Amino acid sequence: MKMDNEFLDISTSLRLQIGYGIGHILNDVCASLWFTYFLVFFHLVLEFTAAEAGYLMLIGQIVDALATPFVGYHSDHTNNFISARYGKRKLWHLFGTGCVLLSFPFIFTECLGCNTTHKWAQMFYFAAFIVIFQIGWAAVQISHLSLIPELADDPHVRTHLTAIRYGFTVFSNIFVYVMTWMILHFTGNCDKEQVGPADAWKFRRIMLIVLSVGTLASVLFHFAVTEKQSRILIPNDENENSTLHSDILRKFLLYQVAGIYMSTRLVVNIAQVLIPLYLHRTLGLAARALAVVPLVIYLGSLAAAGVQRLAPRSFTRKLSYLSGSACALAGFIWIYLDRDEYYKVNYIYIVAVLIGFGGAQMLVTSLSLTADLVGESTQASAFVYGIMSFADKLSCGAAIALIQMFADDAGIYYYQDALSWVCGAATILGLTLTLLLPDQTHNSLNFSGTQVSINAETDDVATSS
Protein backbone atom coordinates (compact mmCIF):
# COMPACT_ATOMS: atom_id res chain seq x y z
CA MET A 1 0.00 0.00 0.00
CA LYS A 2 2.87 2.33 0.78
CA MET A 3 4.36 1.67 -2.65
CA ASP A 4 0.99 2.34 -4.31
CA ASN A 5 0.69 5.65 -2.49
CA GLU A 6 4.24 6.62 -3.37
CA PHE A 7 3.56 6.62 -7.10
CA LEU A 8 1.09 9.24 -8.12
CA ASP A 9 -2.02 8.22 -10.03
CA ILE A 10 -1.20 9.99 -13.27
CA SER A 11 -4.70 9.73 -14.67
CA THR A 12 -5.88 12.16 -11.96
CA SER A 13 -2.84 14.43 -11.86
CA LEU A 14 -3.36 17.21 -14.38
CA ARG A 15 -0.33 19.09 -13.07
CA LEU A 16 1.99 16.17 -13.67
CA GLN A 17 0.53 15.44 -17.11
CA ILE A 18 0.92 19.03 -18.29
CA GLY A 19 4.30 19.33 -16.59
CA TYR A 20 5.56 16.21 -18.32
CA GLY A 21 4.15 17.25 -21.68
CA ILE A 22 5.88 20.65 -21.77
CA GLY A 23 9.24 19.10 -20.89
CA HIS A 24 9.99 18.41 -24.54
CA ILE A 25 8.83 21.71 -26.04
CA LEU A 26 12.36 23.11 -26.37
CA ASN A 27 13.41 20.02 -28.29
CA ASP A 28 10.23 20.15 -30.35
CA VAL A 29 10.60 23.75 -31.52
CA CYS A 30 14.27 23.19 -32.33
CA ALA A 31 13.47 19.95 -34.17
CA SER A 32 10.75 21.74 -36.14
CA LEU A 33 13.21 24.35 -37.36
CA TRP A 34 15.89 21.69 -37.89
CA PHE A 35 13.84 19.30 -40.00
CA THR A 36 11.56 21.75 -41.79
CA TYR A 37 13.82 24.72 -42.46
CA PHE A 38 17.44 23.56 -42.08
CA LEU A 39 17.83 22.65 -45.76
CA VAL A 40 15.75 25.67 -46.79
CA PHE A 41 17.95 28.01 -44.72
CA PHE A 42 21.30 26.57 -45.78
CA HIS A 43 20.45 25.91 -49.43
CA LEU A 44 18.10 28.76 -50.34
CA VAL A 45 19.20 31.46 -47.86
CA LEU A 46 22.90 30.85 -47.14
CA GLU A 47 23.32 29.43 -50.67
CA PHE A 48 25.14 26.22 -49.81
CA THR A 49 24.72 23.54 -52.48
CA ALA A 50 22.03 20.92 -51.84
CA ALA A 51 24.76 18.32 -51.24
CA GLU A 52 26.64 20.54 -48.73
CA ALA A 53 23.45 21.22 -46.80
CA GLY A 54 22.70 17.48 -46.83
CA TYR A 55 26.17 16.67 -45.47
CA LEU A 56 25.69 19.11 -42.58
CA MET A 57 22.38 17.50 -41.71
CA LEU A 58 24.02 14.06 -41.95
CA ILE A 59 26.71 15.16 -39.47
CA GLY A 60 23.98 16.17 -37.04
CA GLN A 61 22.06 12.94 -37.46
CA ILE A 62 25.18 10.79 -37.00
CA VAL A 63 26.13 12.63 -33.80
CA ASP A 64 22.57 12.30 -32.55
CA ALA A 65 22.53 8.59 -33.43
CA LEU A 66 25.78 7.96 -31.54
CA ALA A 67 24.77 10.13 -28.59
CA THR A 68 21.42 8.47 -27.94
CA PRO A 69 22.63 5.01 -26.83
CA PHE A 70 25.46 6.64 -24.88
CA VAL A 71 23.01 8.90 -23.06
CA GLY A 72 20.59 6.00 -22.67
CA TYR A 73 23.16 3.75 -21.04
CA HIS A 74 24.56 6.38 -18.69
CA SER A 75 21.12 7.74 -17.86
CA ASP A 76 20.16 4.27 -16.63
CA HIS A 77 23.37 4.02 -14.58
CA THR A 78 23.75 7.54 -13.22
CA ASN A 79 24.06 7.13 -9.47
CA ASN A 80 25.45 10.03 -7.46
CA PHE A 81 24.40 12.47 -4.79
CA ILE A 82 22.84 14.95 -7.23
CA SER A 83 20.87 12.34 -9.16
CA ALA A 84 19.63 10.82 -5.89
CA ARG A 85 18.20 14.16 -4.80
CA TYR A 86 17.14 15.61 -8.16
CA GLY A 87 16.47 12.54 -10.31
CA LYS A 88 18.79 10.95 -12.86
CA ARG A 89 16.43 11.53 -15.80
CA LYS A 90 15.89 15.18 -14.92
CA LEU A 91 19.64 15.67 -14.42
CA TRP A 92 20.34 14.51 -17.97
CA HIS A 93 17.42 16.62 -19.20
CA LEU A 94 19.02 19.68 -17.58
CA PHE A 95 22.40 18.92 -19.14
CA GLY A 96 20.84 18.55 -22.59
CA THR A 97 18.86 21.78 -22.24
CA GLY A 98 22.06 23.69 -21.52
CA CYS A 99 23.78 22.26 -24.62
CA VAL A 100 20.82 23.14 -26.84
CA LEU A 101 20.62 26.72 -25.59
CA LEU A 102 24.36 27.29 -26.04
CA SER A 103 24.52 26.00 -29.61
CA PHE A 104 21.24 26.27 -31.51
CA PRO A 105 21.22 30.09 -31.90
CA PHE A 106 24.43 29.88 -33.96
CA ILE A 107 22.97 27.33 -36.40
CA PHE A 108 20.22 29.61 -37.73
CA THR A 109 22.47 32.66 -37.92
CA GLU A 110 24.91 33.63 -40.65
CA CYS A 111 28.52 32.64 -39.98
CA LEU A 112 29.78 35.23 -37.50
CA GLY A 113 32.97 36.82 -38.81
CA CYS A 114 33.25 34.35 -41.69
CA ASN A 115 30.25 35.11 -43.86
CA THR A 116 32.38 35.77 -46.95
CA THR A 117 34.72 32.77 -46.60
CA HIS A 118 34.48 29.63 -48.71
CA LYS A 119 31.44 27.44 -48.03
CA TRP A 120 33.59 24.45 -47.03
CA ALA A 121 35.29 26.58 -44.37
CA GLN A 122 31.90 27.70 -43.08
CA MET A 123 30.85 24.06 -42.86
CA PHE A 124 33.43 23.45 -40.10
CA TYR A 125 32.04 26.44 -38.18
CA PHE A 126 28.45 25.24 -38.40
CA ALA A 127 29.38 21.59 -37.82
CA ALA A 128 30.88 22.43 -34.40
CA PHE A 129 27.62 23.94 -33.17
CA ILE A 130 25.59 21.17 -34.78
CA VAL A 131 27.57 18.56 -32.81
CA ILE A 132 26.91 20.31 -29.48
CA PHE A 133 23.25 20.82 -30.33
CA GLN A 134 22.67 17.18 -31.27
CA ILE A 135 24.33 15.87 -28.11
CA GLY A 136 22.07 18.10 -26.04
CA TRP A 137 19.00 17.25 -28.09
CA ALA A 138 19.64 13.52 -27.59
CA ALA A 139 20.05 13.96 -23.84
CA VAL A 140 16.71 15.78 -23.55
CA GLN A 141 14.88 13.32 -25.80
CA ILE A 142 16.06 10.12 -24.13
CA SER A 143 15.70 11.38 -20.56
CA HIS A 144 12.18 12.65 -21.29
CA LEU A 145 11.05 9.46 -23.05
CA SER A 146 12.48 7.20 -20.34
CA LEU A 147 10.34 8.96 -17.74
CA ILE A 148 7.16 7.43 -19.22
CA PRO A 149 7.62 3.86 -17.89
CA GLU A 150 8.74 5.24 -14.52
CA LEU A 151 5.70 7.47 -14.13
CA ALA A 152 3.06 4.98 -15.30
CA ASP A 153 2.37 1.28 -14.69
CA ASP A 154 -0.75 0.84 -16.81
CA PRO A 155 -0.16 0.51 -20.58
CA HIS A 156 -3.24 2.59 -21.39
CA VAL A 157 -1.94 5.40 -19.14
CA ARG A 158 1.40 5.15 -20.90
CA THR A 159 -0.37 5.58 -24.22
CA HIS A 160 -2.16 8.57 -22.72
CA LEU A 161 1.15 10.12 -21.60
CA THR A 162 2.68 9.43 -25.01
CA ALA A 163 -0.32 11.08 -26.69
CA ILE A 164 0.01 14.11 -24.39
CA ARG A 165 3.71 14.32 -25.22
CA TYR A 166 2.96 14.15 -28.93
CA GLY A 167 0.12 16.64 -28.54
CA PHE A 168 2.57 19.19 -27.16
CA THR A 169 4.94 18.30 -30.00
CA VAL A 170 2.17 19.17 -32.43
CA PHE A 171 1.38 22.44 -30.65
CA SER A 172 5.11 23.29 -30.69
CA ASN A 173 5.31 22.74 -34.43
CA ILE A 174 2.12 24.70 -35.01
CA PHE A 175 3.62 27.56 -33.00
CA VAL A 176 6.79 27.50 -35.10
CA TYR A 177 4.85 27.53 -38.37
CA VAL A 178 2.49 30.28 -37.22
CA MET A 179 5.45 32.43 -36.17
CA THR A 180 7.17 31.69 -39.49
CA TRP A 181 4.07 32.70 -41.44
CA MET A 182 3.60 35.88 -39.38
CA ILE A 183 7.20 37.02 -39.80
CA LEU A 184 7.28 36.19 -43.52
CA HIS A 185 3.87 37.81 -44.01
CA PHE A 186 4.44 41.07 -42.15
CA THR A 187 8.01 41.65 -43.33
CA GLY A 188 7.62 41.11 -47.09
CA ASN A 189 5.42 39.95 -49.94
CA CYS A 190 5.38 36.25 -49.01
CA ASP A 191 2.34 35.60 -51.21
CA LYS A 192 4.37 36.20 -54.39
CA GLU A 193 8.07 36.03 -53.56
CA GLN A 194 10.05 32.86 -52.90
CA VAL A 195 12.56 32.40 -50.06
CA GLY A 196 16.04 33.80 -50.78
CA PRO A 197 19.29 35.16 -49.24
CA ALA A 198 17.59 38.37 -48.12
CA ASP A 199 15.49 36.38 -45.63
CA ALA A 200 18.38 35.41 -43.30
CA TRP A 201 17.39 37.88 -40.59
CA LYS A 202 13.80 36.59 -40.65
CA PHE A 203 14.89 33.05 -39.81
CA ARG A 204 17.11 34.41 -37.03
CA ARG A 205 14.16 36.25 -35.52
CA ILE A 206 11.95 33.13 -35.75
CA MET A 207 14.65 31.09 -34.00
CA LEU A 208 15.01 33.55 -31.11
CA ILE A 209 11.25 33.72 -30.50
CA VAL A 210 10.65 29.97 -30.42
CA LEU A 211 13.80 29.36 -28.36
CA SER A 212 12.51 31.75 -25.69
CA VAL A 213 9.23 29.83 -25.42
CA GLY A 214 11.06 26.51 -25.25
CA THR A 215 13.34 27.73 -22.48
CA LEU A 216 10.37 28.84 -20.37
CA ALA A 217 8.67 25.45 -20.87
CA SER A 218 11.81 23.60 -19.75
CA VAL A 219 12.01 25.64 -16.56
CA LEU A 220 8.37 24.88 -15.74
CA PHE A 221 8.94 21.16 -16.44
CA HIS A 222 11.71 20.95 -13.85
CA PHE A 223 9.46 22.55 -11.23
CA ALA A 224 6.32 20.54 -12.07
CA VAL A 225 7.69 16.98 -12.36
CA THR A 226 9.19 15.14 -9.43
CA GLU A 227 11.09 12.04 -10.50
CA LYS A 228 10.60 8.96 -8.36
CA GLN A 229 13.27 6.44 -7.52
CA SER A 230 13.41 3.44 -9.87
CA ARG A 231 11.09 0.68 -8.78
CA ILE A 232 13.75 -1.94 -9.58
CA LEU A 233 17.18 -1.19 -8.18
CA ILE A 234 20.05 -0.94 -10.62
CA PRO A 235 22.61 -3.66 -9.99
CA ASN A 236 25.89 -2.34 -8.63
CA ASP A 237 28.00 -5.12 -10.10
CA GLU A 238 29.49 -4.15 -13.47
CA ASN A 239 29.30 -7.72 -14.76
CA GLU A 240 25.62 -7.81 -13.90
CA ASN A 241 25.13 -4.49 -15.72
CA SER A 242 26.82 -5.88 -18.82
CA THR A 243 24.74 -9.05 -18.66
CA LEU A 244 21.55 -6.99 -18.37
CA HIS A 245 22.20 -5.03 -21.57
CA SER A 246 23.54 -8.08 -23.38
CA ASP A 247 20.26 -9.84 -22.64
CA ILE A 248 18.37 -6.89 -24.12
CA LEU A 249 20.38 -7.01 -27.34
CA ARG A 250 19.65 -10.73 -27.79
CA LYS A 251 15.88 -10.21 -27.94
CA PHE A 252 14.54 -10.35 -31.51
CA LEU A 253 11.42 -8.40 -30.54
CA LEU A 254 13.62 -5.41 -29.71
CA TYR A 255 14.84 -5.21 -33.30
CA GLN A 256 11.35 -5.66 -34.70
CA VAL A 257 9.99 -2.76 -32.66
CA ALA A 258 13.11 -0.72 -33.53
CA GLY A 259 12.36 -1.38 -37.22
CA ILE A 260 8.80 -0.12 -36.74
CA TYR A 261 10.02 3.02 -34.96
CA MET A 262 12.76 3.64 -37.55
CA SER A 263 10.32 3.29 -40.46
CA THR A 264 7.82 5.60 -38.80
CA ARG A 265 10.46 8.25 -38.16
CA LEU A 266 11.59 8.00 -41.78
CA VAL A 267 8.04 8.77 -42.87
CA VAL A 268 7.55 11.69 -40.48
CA ASN A 269 11.01 13.28 -40.66
CA ILE A 270 11.74 12.92 -44.38
CA ALA A 271 8.29 14.28 -45.22
CA GLN A 272 8.98 17.22 -42.90
CA VAL A 273 12.35 17.87 -44.55
CA LEU A 274 11.38 17.42 -48.20
CA ILE A 275 7.93 19.01 -48.35
CA PRO A 276 9.22 22.63 -48.15
CA LEU A 277 11.72 21.89 -50.95
CA TYR A 278 8.96 20.13 -52.92
CA LEU A 279 6.73 23.19 -52.53
CA HIS A 280 9.53 25.56 -53.55
CA ARG A 281 11.12 23.62 -56.41
CA THR A 282 8.50 21.29 -57.87
CA LEU A 283 5.32 23.31 -57.35
CA GLY A 284 7.02 26.73 -57.50
CA LEU A 285 4.95 28.12 -54.62
CA ALA A 286 5.76 31.35 -52.78
CA ALA A 287 7.29 31.70 -49.32
CA ARG A 288 3.86 31.67 -47.68
CA ALA A 289 3.33 28.01 -48.62
CA LEU A 290 6.50 26.98 -46.76
CA ALA A 291 4.77 27.95 -43.53
CA VAL A 292 1.11 27.23 -44.29
CA VAL A 293 1.40 23.67 -45.68
CA PRO A 294 3.55 22.39 -42.78
CA LEU A 295 1.05 24.07 -40.46
CA VAL A 296 -1.81 22.13 -42.06
CA ILE A 297 0.19 18.91 -41.69
CA TYR A 298 0.46 19.47 -37.97
CA LEU A 299 -3.20 20.35 -37.65
CA GLY A 300 -3.79 16.86 -39.03
CA SER A 301 -1.33 15.54 -36.45
CA LEU A 302 -3.28 17.27 -33.70
CA ALA A 303 -6.44 15.47 -34.80
CA ALA A 304 -4.58 12.16 -34.61
CA ALA A 305 -3.41 12.88 -31.07
CA GLY A 306 -7.04 13.52 -30.09
CA VAL A 307 -8.16 10.26 -31.69
CA GLN A 308 -5.47 8.36 -29.76
CA ARG A 309 -6.57 10.02 -26.53
CA LEU A 310 -10.24 9.04 -27.06
CA ALA A 311 -9.57 5.58 -28.47
CA PRO A 312 -11.04 2.73 -26.38
CA ARG A 313 -8.84 0.01 -24.94
CA SER A 314 -10.17 -2.40 -27.55
CA PHE A 315 -8.55 -0.31 -30.32
CA THR A 316 -5.44 -2.43 -30.93
CA ARG A 317 -1.91 -1.35 -31.75
CA LYS A 318 -2.09 -3.07 -35.13
CA LEU A 319 -5.38 -1.42 -36.04
CA SER A 320 -4.08 1.97 -34.95
CA TYR A 321 -0.92 1.65 -37.05
CA LEU A 322 -2.90 0.32 -40.02
CA SER A 323 -5.24 3.31 -40.03
CA GLY A 324 -2.35 5.75 -39.80
CA SER A 325 -0.27 4.12 -42.53
CA ALA A 326 -3.28 3.98 -44.87
CA CYS A 327 -3.79 7.76 -44.57
CA ALA A 328 -0.09 8.54 -45.01
CA LEU A 329 0.28 6.23 -48.00
CA ALA A 330 -2.75 7.82 -49.67
CA GLY A 331 -1.08 11.23 -49.30
CA PHE A 332 2.21 10.10 -50.83
CA ILE A 333 0.47 8.41 -53.77
CA TRP A 334 -1.50 11.62 -54.39
CA ILE A 335 1.75 13.63 -54.41
CA TYR A 336 3.18 11.29 -57.03
CA LEU A 337 0.12 11.44 -59.30
CA ASP A 338 -0.96 15.10 -59.20
CA ARG A 339 0.69 18.49 -59.82
CA ASP A 340 -1.79 20.64 -61.77
CA GLU A 341 -2.82 24.17 -60.80
CA TYR A 342 -5.98 23.10 -58.94
CA TYR A 343 -3.86 20.71 -56.90
CA LYS A 344 -1.44 23.51 -55.98
CA VAL A 345 -4.25 25.77 -54.81
CA ASN A 346 -6.60 23.31 -53.07
CA TYR A 347 -5.72 19.61 -52.99
CA ILE A 348 -2.25 20.13 -51.52
CA TYR A 349 -3.94 20.94 -48.19
CA ILE A 350 -5.95 17.70 -48.22
CA VAL A 351 -2.71 15.83 -48.89
CA ALA A 352 -1.10 17.68 -45.98
CA VAL A 353 -3.89 16.59 -43.61
CA LEU A 354 -3.57 12.95 -44.73
CA ILE A 355 0.19 12.93 -44.17
CA GLY A 356 -0.10 14.73 -40.83
CA PHE A 357 -2.85 12.50 -39.45
CA GLY A 358 -1.27 9.30 -40.72
CA GLY A 359 2.24 10.11 -39.54
CA ALA A 360 1.07 11.09 -36.07
CA GLN A 361 -1.04 7.96 -35.68
CA MET A 362 1.91 5.80 -36.71
CA LEU A 363 4.34 7.64 -34.42
CA VAL A 364 2.21 7.49 -31.28
CA THR A 365 1.59 3.79 -31.86
CA SER A 366 5.29 3.02 -32.36
CA LEU A 367 6.19 4.93 -29.18
CA SER A 368 3.50 3.03 -27.29
CA LEU A 369 4.94 -0.27 -28.52
CA THR A 370 8.34 0.83 -27.22
CA ALA A 371 6.90 1.72 -23.81
CA ASP A 372 5.17 -1.67 -23.71
CA LEU A 373 8.46 -3.33 -24.55
CA VAL A 374 10.10 -1.73 -21.53
CA GLY A 375 7.18 -2.59 -19.25
CA GLU A 376 8.02 -2.31 -15.56
CA SER A 377 11.75 -2.76 -16.15
CA THR A 378 12.50 0.94 -15.95
CA GLN A 379 16.17 0.48 -15.01
CA ALA A 380 16.94 -0.15 -18.70
CA SER A 381 14.33 2.10 -20.29
CA ALA A 382 16.75 4.80 -21.46
CA PHE A 383 19.00 2.17 -23.04
CA VAL A 384 16.07 0.75 -25.01
CA TYR A 385 14.94 4.21 -26.14
CA GLY A 386 18.54 4.95 -27.09
CA ILE A 387 18.59 1.94 -29.41
CA MET A 388 15.34 3.05 -31.02
CA SER A 389 16.60 6.57 -31.53
CA PHE A 390 19.97 5.32 -32.88
CA ALA A 391 18.23 3.46 -35.70
CA ASP A 392 15.94 6.44 -36.36
CA LYS A 393 18.61 9.16 -36.53
CA LEU A 394 21.15 7.19 -38.56
CA SER A 395 18.62 6.06 -41.16
CA CYS A 396 17.07 9.53 -41.52
CA GLY A 397 20.46 11.23 -41.85
CA ALA A 398 21.68 8.74 -44.44
CA ALA A 399 18.44 8.94 -46.46
CA ILE A 400 18.40 12.76 -46.50
CA ALA A 401 22.10 13.03 -47.41
CA LEU A 402 21.65 10.51 -50.22
CA ILE A 403 18.65 12.38 -51.59
CA GLN A 404 20.51 15.70 -51.45
CA MET A 405 23.60 14.30 -53.21
CA PHE A 406 21.66 14.05 -56.47
CA ALA A 407 19.42 17.09 -56.03
CA ASP A 408 21.68 19.79 -57.55
CA ASP A 409 21.63 18.34 -61.07
CA ALA A 410 18.12 16.85 -60.95
CA GLY A 411 14.95 18.14 -62.59
CA ILE A 412 12.11 20.04 -60.97
CA TYR A 413 10.17 16.87 -60.18
CA TYR A 414 13.03 15.33 -58.22
CA TYR A 415 11.62 16.09 -54.76
CA GLN A 416 8.18 14.91 -55.81
CA ASP A 417 9.57 11.51 -56.73
CA ALA A 418 11.86 11.29 -53.68
CA LEU A 419 9.05 12.19 -51.31
CA SER A 420 6.63 9.67 -52.81
CA TRP A 421 8.98 6.70 -53.16
CA VAL A 422 11.07 7.02 -50.00
CA CYS A 423 8.23 7.86 -47.62
CA GLY A 424 5.86 5.44 -49.31
CA ALA A 425 8.35 2.57 -49.02
CA ALA A 426 9.01 3.40 -45.35
CA THR A 427 5.27 3.38 -44.66
CA ILE A 428 4.87 -0.08 -46.18
CA LEU A 429 7.90 -1.40 -44.26
CA GLY A 430 6.60 -0.12 -40.92
CA LEU A 431 3.14 -1.54 -41.55
CA THR A 432 4.56 -4.93 -42.53
CA LEU A 433 6.69 -5.16 -39.37
CA THR A 434 3.71 -4.14 -37.22
CA LEU A 435 1.39 -6.75 -38.73
CA LEU A 436 4.09 -9.39 -38.19
CA LEU A 437 4.18 -8.72 -34.44
CA PRO A 438 3.05 -11.87 -32.63
CA ASP A 439 -0.37 -11.72 -31.04
CA GLN A 440 1.30 -12.33 -27.72
CA THR A 441 4.97 -12.98 -27.35
CA HIS A 442 6.91 -14.51 -24.50
CA ASN A 443 10.22 -13.70 -26.16
CA SER A 444 10.16 -10.24 -24.68
CA LEU A 445 12.48 -8.26 -22.48
CA ASN A 446 13.12 -9.94 -19.16
CA PHE A 447 14.88 -8.08 -16.36
CA SER A 448 15.40 -9.04 -12.75
CA GLY A 449 12.93 -11.91 -12.90
CA THR A 450 10.09 -9.89 -14.41
CA GLN A 451 8.95 -10.78 -17.89
CA VAL A 452 7.15 -8.20 -19.95
CA SER A 453 5.11 -9.31 -22.95
CA ILE A 454 3.54 -7.23 -25.68
CA ASN A 455 0.08 -8.24 -26.77
CA ALA A 456 -0.30 -6.37 -30.04
CA GLU A 457 -3.85 -7.61 -30.56
CA THR A 458 -5.41 -6.67 -27.23
CA ASP A 459 -3.28 -3.59 -26.54
CA ASP A 460 -2.32 -5.05 -23.17
CA VAL A 461 0.96 -5.77 -21.50
CA ALA A 462 1.21 -9.09 -19.67
CA THR A 463 3.66 -9.35 -16.79
CA SER A 464 4.66 -12.40 -14.88
CA SER A 465 7.22 -12.97 -12.16
Disulfide bonds with the S-S distance in Angstrom:
Cys111-Cys114 1.52
